[in-house]
Amino acid sequence: MIKNKLAFISLVILVLYSRRGSTITNPQVWVEDGVFFIPEFLEYGISSLLIPIAGYLAFIPKIITGISLTFPYEYPVVSSTLAWLYTVFVLSIICYAPLILKGRFLCAIGCLMIPSDPEVFGTSLYTLWWSGLLVIIISLWRDNETWIKTRISLLFIAGLSTPISVILSPIFFVRSLIFKRKTDKTILISSIFCSIIQLYFIFINDTGSALNEYNEKKITTIFKKFFGYFILNHDTELNGQLWIISYIFLIFIIVCLIKIKSKFLSFALIYILFINIFLSVYRVNISELHPIFAGPRYFFFPYIIIFWILIQGIYSFKNNILKYLVIIFLSLMLYNSFSSGWSRDHDDLFWAKNLESSKYFDGYNMPIQFDGKESNSWKRFYDNTILSKINSRKSSYHNSEIFLYNSFNLYNFKVSEKLGYINKRNINKIHIQEFFYENLNRTDILRFRFKATDRNNLICKLKCNINNKIIYTTSDKITDITVLITGENLINKTRLKPSKERTVLDFSSKKLPKNFTIELRGSKSLNKNEWIDIYFTF
C-alpha cells in the first residue's frame, strides 16, 4: 500500500488519463445524460432523482447532472471533472479502507487496468458503475466497527445509484450471520431498503430478458468471453482453442478461491463474479457482447472480480509454482489490455457552440455522443422551455461563431409534406458526379452524390430562403466540409456535421435573412472514401 495518499491519487489520475484522458481534454455529453438527465433535471429539479433510467434509479449520475447545470455552457467540463473525482474517491476507498481484501493497492489500481474498452471511465453517466463497485467494497469490509456512519451513508447513496444493490443483499445477510455485529445488521437493513426501492422500479419497468435465446454453444461463448478474453486478445491465433483455455483458467480461478483464508471473502467473490456474469447475459445476448467492441460495461464487474481473485491468490498460495501461474495470468491480462483496447478517443460535438446557436431557434436538436463518432451522434430535441431554463443560467461563452441551421434525423420528420425542402430548381452551381432516384416516405427524391470538389474546393452552391431544409448524408470519414452562408450583411462559415443517417439541415435561425446562398466546400479535394449525398425534391 502507498502510505502517501497524494502519491496514490496522482498515480490513479495518471493511469486514468492514459486510458480515457479524452474525457478531460475533449469533454462531451454522453448518451442518456444528454437525452434524459439534463431535460429531466431542468423540468423536475431534484425530484428527477426518482425518475428511473433503464428500469432503476441512478442518484449519483443525476446529482452530477444537477451540479454541472449550474454552468450549462461548461457542462461537459464540469460533469467530466466530477466523474473523475468520484472515480478517484472510489479507488481511494479500496486502497485505504479496512477491507478484507489482500493487496488493496493492487486491487485499486487493477480496476483501471482491466482488459476492456474504457467505456465506463471518466463520464458522468457511467458513475453508476463506480457506484456499484462502491457497494461491493462496502460488502467486503473487515469485521470491525470502523467507519459505521460513512459506510451506511455511502451504501444509501450508492445503492440508489445502481441495481447491483439488489443482488448484493445476500452478501450483507451472510455477513450479519457470520460476524453477528449490530453494525452488520444495520447495514443489512440499509441494503434491503435500497433493494426494495430499486426492485419497485425494476418491476414496473420490465426491460426483458435474453435467456430464452441461449443454447449449449452460446453458454460456451459466455465462458470464452468472460474468462478467455480476460487473458487473451479476441483475435489471438489460439482463438480455436480459446474455449478450452477459458475452462482451464476458470478452474485456476476456483483453486484461488479455495485457497483464500477468509471463507466469507471466497464466498463473496465467487457469488459476485457469477451473479454479475449471469445478469450481463440475462440483459443482453452474449453474441452481442464484447469487452472491446460491444457493451464493454457489462464486463466491468466480472473482470475486476477476476483480477481481485488473482491478487488474493498471490497472498494465499504457499506453492511458488502457483504464485508464478498467477503472475503469468496477470501478465497476459496486462498485455491484453495494452494491445487491444487500452484507450479511446472521440469527436468534438461543440456543446457550447450548439447551445449558443439554440438561442435563435424555436427549439433545437442538441447533438449527443453515442459511440464517440460525430457521424453516429444522437440528436435530442430541446424545446423552448428547456432552452429558456438553460439560457437563464450564467454563461461565459463569447465565441461569435454559431450554427445558423438546426439538424435532426430524417425519421423525426415527414418528407411527404415537402415543407421547405430544397428543390432541384434551387441549384445555382453544381457539378453532377452521380445521381439516383429514390423514394423516401412515398416521396420521389433525387439524390446527388459528390465525391470530389472543383478547383476552388466547391462542392455545390444553392439558393435558399429562410425555413428551407436540406437532406444529406456523409461517409463516416469525412470531416472537413464547411457550410458557407452569404446574404445581406451576412457571412457565416461553420463546419458541416457528419452524419451516416439521413439528416435534415433546417435553416430557420432568426439570424438568417429572407434570402441567402449556401455553399458546401471542402478544405481539399475529397479522398477516396469521402462523399456527401444531397437529396432534392422535384
Backbone torsions as a table, in degrees:
resi	resn	phi	psi	omega
1	MET	NA	138.7	174.6
2	ILE	-83.0	114.1	-178.1
3	LYS	-71.3	-30.2	178.3
4	ASN	-78.5	105.5	-175.2
5	LYS	-63.8	-34.5	179.1
6	LEU	-64.0	-39.2	178.0
7	ALA	-65.0	-40.4	178.5
8	PHE	-63.4	-48.2	-179.1
9	ILE	-60.9	-40.6	178.7
10	SER	-62.4	-40.3	178.7
11	LEU	-65.7	-42.9	178.8
12	VAL	-59.8	-46.4	-179.6
13	ILE	-63.1	-39.1	179.4
14	LEU	-62.9	-46.8	-179.7
15	VAL	-67.8	-42.4	178.8
16	LEU	-61.2	-40.0	178.5
17	TYR	-64.5	-39.2	-179.8
18	SER	-66.6	-26.5	-178.5
19	ARG	-91.5	-40.0	-176.2
20	ARG	-145.2	44.5	-179.5
21	GLY	-62.6	-21.8	-178.7
22	SER	-63.5	-21.8	178.9
23	THR	-72.0	-15.9	175.3
24	ILE	-101.7	-43.6	-178.9
25	THR	-74.6	-26.4	179.8
26	ASN	-141.1	65.0	-174.6
27	PRO	-66.7	143.8	-177.6
28	GLN	-136.3	171.6	171.7
29	VAL	-101.8	126.6	-170.4
30	TRP	-111.8	138.7	170.2
31	VAL	29.8	-120.6	-172.4
32	GLU	-60.1	-22.1	177.7
33	ASP	-60.0	-46.6	-179.7
34	GLY	-84.1	-28.9	-176.6
35	VAL	-79.6	-39.1	-175.7
36	PHE	-117.7	-52.3	-169.3
37	PHE	-60.7	-48.1	-177.3
38	ILE	-63.9	-53.1	178.5
39	PRO	-60.1	-39.9	-178.3
40	GLU	-66.1	-41.4	-179.7
41	PHE	-67.5	-38.8	178.8
42	LEU	-66.2	-32.4	-178.0
43	GLU	-85.7	-40.4	-172.6
44	TYR	-112.0	-9.0	179.9
45	GLY	67.7	-143.3	-174.9
46	ILE	-63.4	-24.8	-179.6
47	SER	-68.8	-13.8	177.3
48	SER	-66.0	-13.8	175.7
49	LEU	-60.3	-25.4	-177.3
50	LEU	-92.7	6.7	175.0
51	ILE	-92.6	118.3	-175.4
52	PRO	-73.2	156.9	172.8
53	ILE	-124.0	123.9	-177.4
54	ALA	56.7	27.1	173.8
55	GLY	95.6	7.0	178.6
56	TYR	-148.9	165.4	180.0
57	LEU	-80.2	152.7	-179.2
58	ALA	-142.7	73.4	-173.9
59	PHE	-60.7	-52.2	-173.4
60	ILE	-59.6	-51.5	178.5
61	PRO	-58.3	-36.9	-177.5
62	LYS	-75.8	-31.2	174.2
63	ILE	-64.5	-42.1	176.4
64	ILE	-60.7	-41.2	177.7
65	THR	-58.8	-47.8	-178.5
66	GLY	-61.2	-42.9	179.2
67	ILE	-66.1	-43.9	-175.8
68	SER	-67.1	-28.7	-179.7
69	LEU	-70.0	-8.8	172.6
70	THR	-61.2	-28.3	178.5
71	PHE	-125.5	77.6	-170.9
72	PRO	-59.3	-38.1	-178.2
73	TYR	-74.1	-24.9	177.8
74	GLU	-100.7	15.0	-174.8
75	TYR	-51.0	-49.6	-178.5
76	PRO	-59.5	-39.4	-179.4
77	VAL	-65.7	-47.2	-176.3
78	VAL	-67.1	-46.6	-177.3
79	SER	-65.6	-39.1	178.4
80	SER	-67.0	-40.1	178.5
81	THR	-62.7	-44.1	178.4
82	LEU	-64.4	-36.7	176.9
83	ALA	-63.9	-41.7	176.7
84	TRP	-62.1	-45.8	-179.4
85	LEU	-60.8	-40.5	-180.0
86	TYR	-66.1	-40.8	177.6
87	THR	-61.8	-45.4	177.8
88	VAL	-61.3	-39.8	178.9
89	PHE	-61.0	-47.7	-179.0
90	VAL	-62.6	-43.7	-179.6
91	LEU	-67.7	-32.3	176.8
92	SER	-67.0	-37.1	176.1
93	ILE	-61.0	-43.7	179.0
94	ILE	-59.8	-43.3	-174.7
95	CYS	-73.3	-37.6	-168.8
96	TYR	-113.5	-12.6	178.2
97	ALA	-76.7	154.4	-179.5
98	PRO	-77.3	79.1	179.7
99	LEU	-95.6	161.8	177.8
100	ILE	-83.5	-2.4	175.4
101	LEU	-69.3	139.8	171.2
102	LYS	-88.5	150.8	177.3
103	GLY	62.7	51.7	-172.9
104	ARG	-64.1	-32.3	177.3
105	PHE	-61.9	-47.1	178.6
106	LEU	-64.4	-38.5	179.2
107	CYS	-63.3	-37.4	-179.7
108	ALA	-69.3	-51.6	-178.4
109	ILE	-65.6	-34.1	-179.2
110	GLY	-61.6	-27.0	178.5
111	CYS	-60.8	-26.6	-179.6
112	LEU	-91.8	-3.8	-172.1
113	MET	-117.4	9.8	-179.2
114	ILE	-64.0	149.7	-173.8
115	PRO	-82.6	62.9	175.5
116	SER	-139.3	163.2	175.3
117	ASP	-58.9	137.6	-176.4
118	PRO	-77.4	44.9	-177.6
119	GLU	-56.9	-40.8	-173.1
120	VAL	-88.0	3.7	-176.5
121	PHE	-91.4	126.0	166.6
122	GLY	81.6	6.6	177.6
123	THR	-115.5	143.6	-174.1
124	SER	-65.1	-38.2	-179.0
125	LEU	-57.2	-44.7	-173.4
126	TYR	-85.3	12.0	169.0
127	THR	-65.9	-14.8	176.2
128	LEU	-65.3	-29.9	176.1
129	TRP	-72.9	-36.7	176.2
130	TRP	-70.6	-28.0	173.4
131	SER	-66.2	-39.9	175.8
132	GLY	-61.4	-39.3	176.7
133	LEU	-63.7	-35.9	178.6
134	LEU	-64.6	-39.1	177.0
135	VAL	-64.0	-40.7	177.3
136	ILE	-60.2	-43.5	-179.4
137	ILE	-59.9	-44.3	-178.8
138	ILE	-62.9	-33.0	179.2
139	SER	-72.1	-15.1	-177.5
140	LEU	-107.4	24.5	178.8
141	TRP	-70.3	151.1	176.4
142	ARG	-66.5	164.4	178.9
143	ASP	-79.0	78.2	176.7
144	ASN	-152.5	178.3	-174.8
145	GLU	-103.2	18.4	-176.0
146	THR	-80.6	152.7	173.5
147	TRP	56.2	35.4	-172.3
148	ILE	-60.9	-54.6	-177.8
149	LYS	-63.5	-37.1	179.1
150	THR	-64.7	-45.2	-179.8
151	ARG	-61.4	-43.5	-179.7
152	ILE	-66.6	-42.5	179.7
153	SER	-63.8	-45.3	179.8
154	LEU	-64.2	-38.0	179.8
155	LEU	-64.4	-40.5	179.4
156	PHE	-62.8	-52.4	-174.8
157	ILE	-69.8	-38.4	179.4
158	ALA	-76.1	-37.8	-179.0
159	GLY	-65.4	-26.9	177.1
160	LEU	-94.1	14.7	178.1
161	SER	-117.3	-3.9	-175.4
162	THR	-157.1	144.9	178.4
163	PRO	-76.1	-6.3	-178.0
164	ILE	-65.6	-19.8	177.4
165	SER	-59.5	-28.7	179.9
166	VAL	-66.5	-48.4	-174.8
167	ILE	-78.7	-11.7	179.1
168	LEU	-93.6	-7.0	177.9
169	SER	-57.4	-38.8	175.5
170	PRO	-58.8	-33.3	177.7
171	ILE	-65.0	-44.7	178.7
172	PHE	-65.8	-32.5	177.1
173	PHE	-66.6	-45.8	178.7
174	VAL	-62.6	-40.1	176.8
175	ARG	-56.5	-46.0	-177.7
176	SER	-64.1	-30.9	178.7
177	LEU	-76.0	-38.2	-176.3
178	ILE	-78.4	-49.5	-172.7
179	PHE	-87.5	-22.8	173.8
180	LYS	53.0	37.4	176.9
181	ARG	-103.1	149.3	178.3
182	LYS	-61.3	-35.0	179.9
183	THR	-59.4	-45.5	-178.6
184	ASP	-66.2	-33.6	176.8
185	LYS	-68.0	-39.0	178.5
186	THR	-65.8	-42.3	178.9
187	ILE	-66.9	-36.5	176.6
188	LEU	-61.0	-44.4	178.5
189	ILE	-61.7	-40.9	178.4
190	SER	-63.1	-41.6	179.6
191	SER	-64.5	-43.0	179.0
192	ILE	-63.0	-40.7	178.9
193	PHE	-59.2	-49.0	179.0
194	CYS	-63.0	-38.6	-178.3
195	SER	-65.5	-42.4	-179.9
196	ILE	-61.3	-43.6	179.7
197	ILE	-64.1	-45.7	179.9
198	GLN	-65.7	-39.4	179.5
199	LEU	-63.4	-36.8	178.2
200	TYR	-58.3	-47.8	-179.3
201	PHE	-71.7	-32.7	178.1
202	ILE	-64.8	-43.0	-177.3
203	PHE	-71.3	-33.5	179.8
204	ILE	-84.5	-6.4	176.6
205	ASN	-127.5	68.5	-177.0
206	ASP	-59.5	120.0	-177.9
207	THR	-98.9	1.0	175.8
208	GLY	83.8	173.6	-177.2
209	SER	-140.6	150.8	177.2
210	ALA	-106.7	8.7	-172.9
211	LEU	-65.4	-34.6	-177.5
212	ASN	-69.6	-4.5	-179.2
213	GLU	-96.5	4.2	-172.5
214	TYR	-94.4	148.6	173.5
215	ASN	-140.6	-175.8	-176.2
216	GLU	-60.6	-39.3	-179.3
217	LYS	-64.6	-42.5	-178.8
218	LYS	-70.5	-30.6	176.4
219	ILE	-64.9	-39.9	175.0
220	THR	-62.0	-36.9	178.3
221	THR	-63.9	-33.6	178.1
222	ILE	-58.5	-49.9	-179.3
223	PHE	-66.4	-35.9	179.9
224	LYS	-62.4	-43.5	-176.0
225	LYS	-79.1	-37.9	-175.6
226	PHE	-85.9	-20.4	179.1
227	PHE	-116.8	-46.9	-179.3
228	GLY	-65.2	-44.7	-179.4
229	TYR	-71.8	-9.8	175.6
230	PHE	-70.5	-34.8	-175.2
231	ILE	-110.8	-18.9	-178.4
232	LEU	-130.1	143.5	179.1
233	ASN	-62.3	148.4	-176.9
234	HIS	-62.7	-24.6	-179.5
235	ASP	-105.5	26.9	179.3
236	THR	-62.4	151.1	177.0
237	GLU	-66.2	-16.6	179.4
238	LEU	-92.1	17.5	-175.0
239	ASN	-56.7	-35.1	179.8
240	GLY	-66.1	-29.2	180.0
241	GLN	-102.6	8.3	-173.1
242	LEU	-65.5	-31.0	180.0
243	TRP	-66.1	-34.3	177.1
244	ILE	-68.8	-45.4	178.5
245	ILE	-60.3	-36.5	180.0
246	SER	-61.2	-44.9	-179.7
247	TYR	-68.3	-37.2	177.4
248	ILE	-63.5	-44.2	178.9
249	PHE	-64.2	-38.4	177.9
250	LEU	-62.5	-42.3	177.7
251	ILE	-60.4	-41.2	178.8
252	PHE	-64.9	-38.5	176.5
253	ILE	-59.3	-42.9	179.5
254	ILE	-64.5	-39.0	177.0
255	VAL	-60.8	-43.1	177.4
256	CYS	-58.7	-43.1	-179.2
257	LEU	-64.9	-39.2	179.8
258	ILE	-64.2	-35.9	-176.2
259	LYS	-80.8	-11.8	178.6
260	ILE	-64.4	130.5	-175.8
261	LYS	-64.2	-44.9	180.0
262	SER	-78.9	111.0	-179.8
263	LYS	-68.5	-29.2	175.6
264	PHE	-65.1	-43.9	178.7
265	LEU	-62.3	-42.8	179.5
266	SER	-60.6	-46.5	178.4
267	PHE	-62.3	-45.6	-176.9
268	ALA	-62.1	-44.2	-177.7
269	LEU	-66.5	-43.8	-178.8
270	ILE	-69.3	-35.5	178.2
271	TYR	-66.4	-48.1	-178.4
272	ILE	-63.3	-38.9	-179.8
273	LEU	-61.6	-54.8	-172.5
274	PHE	-77.7	-29.7	177.0
275	ILE	-69.3	-33.0	177.9
276	ASN	-74.2	-36.4	174.4
277	ILE	-63.0	-44.0	179.5
278	PHE	-60.3	-47.4	-178.0
279	LEU	-65.6	-33.8	178.5
280	SER	-63.5	-48.5	-178.1
281	VAL	-78.8	-17.2	172.4
282	TYR	-70.8	-39.7	-177.1
283	ARG	-76.6	-42.3	-175.8
284	VAL	-132.3	138.3	177.7
285	ASN	-59.5	135.7	-175.2
286	ILE	-60.1	-28.8	178.7
287	SER	-66.7	-18.3	-179.6
288	GLU	-99.4	3.4	-178.6
289	LEU	-109.5	143.5	176.2
290	HIS	-158.4	137.2	-176.8
291	PRO	-65.5	-15.6	179.5
292	ILE	-111.8	-45.6	-167.0
293	PHE	-101.1	-22.1	-173.6
294	ALA	-149.4	111.3	177.6
295	GLY	64.1	45.1	-179.7
296	PRO	-60.1	-22.6	179.0
297	ARG	-60.3	-28.1	-179.1
298	TYR	-73.2	-10.0	177.0
299	PHE	-99.3	-3.7	-173.1
300	PHE	-60.2	-57.4	-179.2
301	PHE	-66.9	-49.2	180.0
302	PRO	-57.4	-42.2	-178.6
303	TYR	-68.3	-37.6	177.5
304	ILE	-64.6	-43.9	-179.6
305	ILE	-64.5	-40.9	176.6
306	ILE	-60.3	-43.4	178.1
307	PHE	-60.2	-45.9	179.6
308	TRP	-61.7	-39.7	179.4
309	ILE	-62.2	-41.5	178.4
310	LEU	-64.9	-38.6	177.6
311	ILE	-64.2	-39.6	177.7
312	GLN	-64.0	-32.5	178.6
313	GLY	-62.5	-38.8	178.4
314	ILE	-59.1	-40.7	-177.6
315	TYR	-82.5	-17.9	-174.6
316	SER	-98.6	-33.7	-176.8
317	PHE	-72.6	135.1	173.1
318	LYS	-97.0	-22.2	178.6
319	ASN	-79.5	122.7	-177.7
320	ASN	-64.0	-32.0	179.9
321	ILE	-62.5	-43.1	178.4
322	LEU	-65.5	-37.6	176.8
323	LYS	-63.7	-40.3	178.8
324	TYR	-65.2	-36.3	177.0
325	LEU	-62.9	-39.9	176.5
326	VAL	-60.3	-46.0	-179.4
327	ILE	-62.5	-38.2	178.1
328	ILE	-63.6	-46.1	179.6
329	PHE	-63.7	-40.2	178.0
330	LEU	-66.6	-36.9	177.7
331	SER	-65.5	-41.7	176.3
332	LEU	-61.7	-40.5	179.0
333	MET	-62.6	-45.9	-179.3
334	LEU	-63.8	-42.5	177.7
335	TYR	-62.7	-40.5	177.9
336	ASN	-61.2	-42.2	179.5
337	SER	-63.5	-48.1	-177.4
338	PHE	-66.6	-33.6	-171.9
339	SER	-91.4	-19.0	-173.0
340	SER	-110.1	-51.6	-174.9
341	GLY	-150.1	46.8	-174.2
342	TRP	-64.5	-45.5	-176.3
343	SER	-136.4	166.6	178.4
344	ARG	-148.2	156.1	179.0
345	ASP	-124.6	174.9	178.4
346	HIS	-156.1	163.1	-179.4
347	ASP	-80.2	159.6	176.9
348	ASP	-92.2	125.3	179.0
349	LEU	-99.1	3.6	173.3
350	PHE	55.7	60.9	-178.2
351	TRP	-55.4	-51.3	-175.9
352	ALA	-63.3	-41.8	-179.7
353	LYS	-63.8	-42.3	178.0
354	ASN	-66.2	-37.0	179.1
355	LEU	-65.9	-41.1	177.1
356	GLU	-66.6	-38.6	178.9
357	SER	-64.1	-32.6	-175.5
358	SER	-63.7	-18.7	-179.4
359	LYS	-62.3	-22.0	-172.5
360	TYR	-107.0	18.4	178.2
361	PHE	-128.1	157.7	172.2
362	ASP	-90.5	74.7	-172.5
363	GLY	94.6	147.0	-172.4
364	TYR	-149.3	142.8	178.0
365	ASN	-93.0	105.7	-179.7
366	MET	-80.6	130.6	176.5
367	PRO	-74.6	132.0	-177.8
368	ILE	-123.8	134.9	-179.7
369	GLN	-65.8	137.1	174.5
370	PHE	-113.4	-62.6	-179.0
371	ASP	-122.1	10.3	179.3
372	GLY	99.5	-16.9	179.5
373	LYS	-95.2	128.9	-179.5
374	GLU	-60.2	-35.0	-178.0
375	SER	-67.6	-17.9	178.9
376	ASN	-106.8	8.7	-174.9
377	SER	-64.7	150.6	175.4
378	TRP	-82.1	154.8	174.5
379	LYS	-117.5	116.2	-179.5
380	ARG	-110.9	120.1	-178.5
381	PHE	-76.0	120.1	173.4
382	TYR	-102.9	117.4	-178.9
383	ASP	-77.8	177.7	-175.8
384	ASN	-62.7	-30.6	178.8
385	THR	-63.8	-47.0	178.8
386	ILE	-65.2	-45.5	-176.6
387	LEU	-65.3	-36.7	179.8
388	SER	-66.3	-34.8	177.5
389	LYS	-70.3	-36.8	177.3
390	ILE	-67.0	-47.8	-174.9
391	ASN	-73.4	-11.9	176.5
392	SER	-80.1	-8.0	-179.6
393	ARG	-93.9	169.4	-175.5
394	LYS	-63.2	143.7	178.8
395	SER	-139.4	139.1	175.8
396	SER	-118.4	19.6	-177.7
397	TYR	-80.9	125.2	-176.2
398	HIS	-126.2	6.2	-179.9
399	ASN	-73.8	125.4	-177.3
400	SER	-78.6	-13.9	-177.8
401	GLU	-80.4	119.5	179.3
402	ILE	-132.8	166.6	175.2
403	PHE	-86.7	130.0	177.4
404	LEU	-97.0	13.0	175.4
405	TYR	-135.4	150.9	174.7
406	ASN	-102.7	145.7	-180.0
407	SER	-127.2	142.1	177.4
408	PHE	-153.5	157.7	-178.7
409	ASN	-69.0	146.0	-172.9
410	LEU	-60.9	-33.1	-176.4
411	TYR	-67.7	-7.5	175.8
412	ASN	-86.4	1.8	-174.5
413	PHE	-144.0	146.2	179.9
414	LYS	-89.8	108.7	179.8
415	VAL	-65.3	-30.0	-175.7
416	SER	-59.2	-20.1	178.9
417	GLU	-74.5	-21.2	178.6
418	LYS	53.1	33.5	-177.0
419	LEU	-80.9	97.9	172.2
420	GLY	79.9	5.9	-179.6
421	TYR	-70.5	142.8	-178.1
422	ILE	-58.3	129.6	178.0
423	ASN	-99.5	157.7	-179.1
424	LYS	-61.5	-19.5	176.4
425	ARG	-69.7	-16.8	179.3
426	ASN	-75.9	-11.3	-175.9
427	ILE	-67.7	123.8	179.2
428	ASN	-98.5	-46.8	179.7
429	LYS	-147.3	125.6	-176.9
430	ILE	-154.0	141.0	175.7
431	HIS	-111.7	101.5	-174.8
432	ILE	-69.1	128.0	178.5
433	GLN	-112.1	-48.0	173.3
434	GLU	-145.4	145.1	174.6
435	PHE	-146.2	150.4	-175.5
436	PHE	-140.9	151.6	171.0
437	TYR	-97.1	132.2	179.0
438	GLU	-133.3	169.8	176.7
439	ASN	-128.2	112.0	178.9
440	LEU	-111.8	119.1	179.0
441	ASN	50.9	45.9	177.3
442	ARG	64.1	26.7	177.0
443	THR	-123.1	129.0	178.0
444	ASP	-69.7	131.6	-176.0
445	ILE	-132.4	140.0	173.7
446	LEU	-104.5	121.1	-177.1
447	ARG	-107.1	121.9	174.1
448	PHE	-100.1	132.7	174.4
449	ARG	-109.8	126.2	179.4
450	PHE	-107.9	121.6	-178.9
451	LYS	-119.1	4.7	179.1
452	ALA	-157.3	164.7	175.7
453	THR	-113.4	165.2	174.4
454	ASP	-80.3	-174.0	-175.4
455	ARG	-66.6	-16.6	176.2
456	ASN	-99.4	14.9	179.9
457	ASN	66.5	18.8	179.1
458	LEU	-84.3	132.4	174.8
459	ILE	-93.4	-52.6	175.1
460	CYS	-162.6	163.4	-178.6
461	LYS	-133.9	129.9	-173.6
462	LEU	-129.3	142.3	172.9
463	LYS	-91.1	131.0	-174.6
464	CYS	-134.8	159.3	170.1
465	ASN	-117.9	159.0	177.9
466	ILE	-59.4	141.8	-177.2
467	ASN	79.6	2.8	171.5
468	ASN	-65.5	157.5	179.6
469	LYS	-133.8	147.3	177.4
470	ILE	-125.8	132.5	173.6
471	ILE	-98.0	134.9	179.9
472	TYR	-152.0	161.4	167.4
473	THR	-138.8	159.5	177.3
474	THR	-134.4	164.2	171.2
475	SER	-71.5	163.5	-175.6
476	ASP	-66.3	-33.1	-170.8
477	LYS	-89.1	-11.7	-174.0
478	ILE	-73.4	132.6	-175.1
479	THR	-138.4	-7.6	-168.1
480	ASP	-121.8	29.1	174.4
481	ILE	-87.7	132.6	179.3
482	THR	-111.3	151.8	176.0
483	VAL	-108.4	113.2	179.3
484	LEU	-105.4	115.9	-179.2
485	ILE	-109.9	123.2	178.6
486	THR	-125.9	141.7	178.7
487	GLY	-163.8	-167.0	180.0
488	GLU	-63.1	117.2	-179.7
489	ASN	57.5	32.8	-177.3
490	LEU	-143.2	128.4	166.8
491	ILE	-138.3	116.6	-178.1
492	ASN	-131.3	126.2	-178.1
493	LYS	-126.4	117.7	178.6
494	THR	-135.3	165.8	-179.2
495	ARG	-86.8	134.5	177.6
496	LEU	-70.0	136.4	179.5
497	LYS	-81.0	114.4	179.7
498	PRO	-60.0	147.9	178.9
499	SER	-156.5	123.1	176.9
500	LYS	-78.4	-22.9	176.4
501	GLU	-89.6	155.4	174.4
502	ARG	-62.6	122.2	-173.3
503	THR	-125.2	146.7	-179.5
504	VAL	-105.9	131.0	169.2
505	LEU	-98.1	117.8	-177.0
506	ASP	-106.0	108.6	-177.4
507	PHE	-90.1	74.5	-178.0
508	SER	-123.8	19.8	179.1
509	SER	-63.9	140.8	-180.0
510	LYS	-70.4	-8.1	178.4
511	LYS	-92.3	-5.5	-179.9
512	LEU	-84.1	144.9	172.2
513	PRO	-75.1	176.1	-178.7
514	LYS	-65.2	-41.0	-180.0
515	ASN	-124.9	142.3	-179.4
516	PHE	-159.8	171.9	179.9
517	THR	-120.4	140.2	178.6
518	ILE	-114.9	130.1	173.0
519	GLU	-119.1	129.3	171.5
520	LEU	-99.6	122.4	-176.0
521	ARG	-129.7	149.6	171.8
522	GLY	-106.0	145.5	178.1
523	SER	-70.5	-14.2	178.2
524	LYS	-154.4	173.9	174.7
525	SER	-66.0	141.9	-177.3
526	LEU	-64.9	140.9	179.7
527	ASN	-79.0	179.9	-173.4
528	LYS	-57.6	-43.8	-175.9
529	ASN	-99.0	18.4	-179.9
530	GLU	-109.8	134.2	176.3
531	TRP	-159.8	163.1	173.6
532	ILE	-138.2	133.6	176.2
533	ASP	-105.3	135.0	175.1
534	ILE	-123.7	135.0	-175.4
535	TYR	-106.9	134.4	-180.0
536	PHE	-124.1	140.2	169.8
537	THR	-83.7	163.9	178.5
538	PHE	-155.7	NA	NA
